[in-house]
Amino acid sequence: MKNSEVVRKCVEFIEANLDKDLSLEFIAQKLNYSIPHLRRCFQQYTSFTLGYYIRVAKTEPAARALMEGLGVSEAAELNGFGDYYKLSHLFSDVYGVPPSSYSDVFGSPHPDLLGEVRQLNMHKTLSIITELIQLRNEKMGPIQIFNCSITVPFEAVLKKEILGLADSAVIDFCKSPLFRKDCHIISLQMLLLLLKKVLAYGDYRTITETDYSITLDDYVKIILLQLSIVDEVGKKNAEIFDKGHFLYSTYHLNNTQGVAGKFLRMYYMLAVLCRNKACFPDDIQNEYRDYYTEFSKKYGITTAQYEAFLFWELSPYYSGENRLRYTSSWRSVETTFKGRTNRELLTKTLSSLAARPAELMEWARNTDNEEWDFTLFQDYPFLLDDCGNYLSVSDYSLANAFFEKLFWLIRECYPPDDSRAMAFYGRLYEKYIQDLTRDAAKNGYCFIDEFKIGRRGNEAKSSDAYLKRSDKLLAVEAKGFSVLRNVMAANIDVERNNRKVFIRPVLEADKFAKKAIASGCAFMDVSEIYVIAVSMDSINANPFYYEEIVKEIEAKKTCDKVKYYYNFNIDEYEMLMSAVEQGVDIFPLLKEYFKQSVLPPFSNYLREKHENIDMTSFMKKWFDQASCEMSTFLSSNENT
């Protein structure tokens, strides 16, 4: 039985029996599974333990009651705990705080949020917020409990220190993947919303007050203000809550794609392909633009140097630092770049990506009520003060700069009325996909490059690449764009976005397949066609969008051989090519994935089936070359 089916039966049983003593032994006996099998299936499919899910399911109704103002004893009695102490033990285990502390934080009267923000030292506050963003996903070093080695989320330590838990309180050792307000005391979304609030209403006179110390009370203040933001958002969502938009936005904000992949991908597209016009067929050469040279002329740096700077600046987010610094996160441009061979170029790169806080004030005020609008943090991943210091807003903002921000920086190299300026940008992405796929096509796979059929002047163009294995065919539609910003920021253009990244590419592949088969030109020996639309990021099979997408594709597709179709982000497609290179038959995997009743992220599904997924040899080659150039660019004078 598939893991998803085991998990579904488990969840249904737990939800129907919350009033019982739900031990693992009891559940395993009732469902006729072994305990090890239950544990393994649940953790592999959901990323958290079955025991943790049981505790969350049992305590969630009590949490809701506490937020509605009920006392702890009443919440315990109404939700079947019998007494305060049993609820207190379970509550501490799940949320990291006893229910009285939880009530204090969420149930007490709101502080005057704007009044508090106006009294803060803005320079210090921006430092603390960005530090907490950097630390939010860190873990403490492993600790030994009996014969087990357990890694504790750093946030568990924060709960103990910041909320002042007693030493006897139980710390939740299981990191929950659910980004909910009842599971975290810090989260990326809420910290970014607090950052917006500070930029909108903070005291700008204090941005120059840099002589300060940071104490535990300062961290407590910022975390409690962030929890006030949680309440503010919760009240709004109690009135109007769009589940589809919530799932979509939560995934895109918190799903971190591989930085190494972003780095090598853009290096290959702009520093390799874009500098060699001969890489492209004659018809595409007519669209050719030398983005690499034009970017260098306008900004005084190359795209490779720009990417190297971003990669370098992202490294602190993966450093494993797991303690509060109690010092400012602002870094001096003078000190940070001192001794670097390319100090002037590094400074130019920073200036193209940074804004002063006051420059974001109007946007922050205008979008104060938009809980997912972080567009200017994407445009400007760094903040500058008036004293030559800078800080990084978030890893989310920096990661965006690899593709989307770079796109707009390149666009500014051309006149506004040049409507075809960026047409070739998509060709670079297509070529990367083609070269990656071609190189992976070994061990029983045949690569088919894009081609045309029909008479001159009435030609039809194929998908960007194909992989054939026996009588199965994979059609790849490379769409070099990200999802529309408005979908996340303002919950508009959802249908247009879904058609752009998913529906239209699939129907284009379907239309060509129908024509090629009808004309006898291609695919006559194919029994099934699988279509993948590969975009920079994807809709992630959001169930609230997916049903309508599938319905429209099924209504409009015309080729009987097109059976299965997907929208993968580029990371997921690269993982799939890793499996192809290793000789894995991907078609049964893709068929099984398509038929899942509830689709997990494809990356999770593939890793469950094949643990040794890594960069392909093509990717490793170009990552090594890009890393070598990055090292040279970032080298210090002492090393040259």
Disulfide bonds with the S-S distance in Angstrom:
none
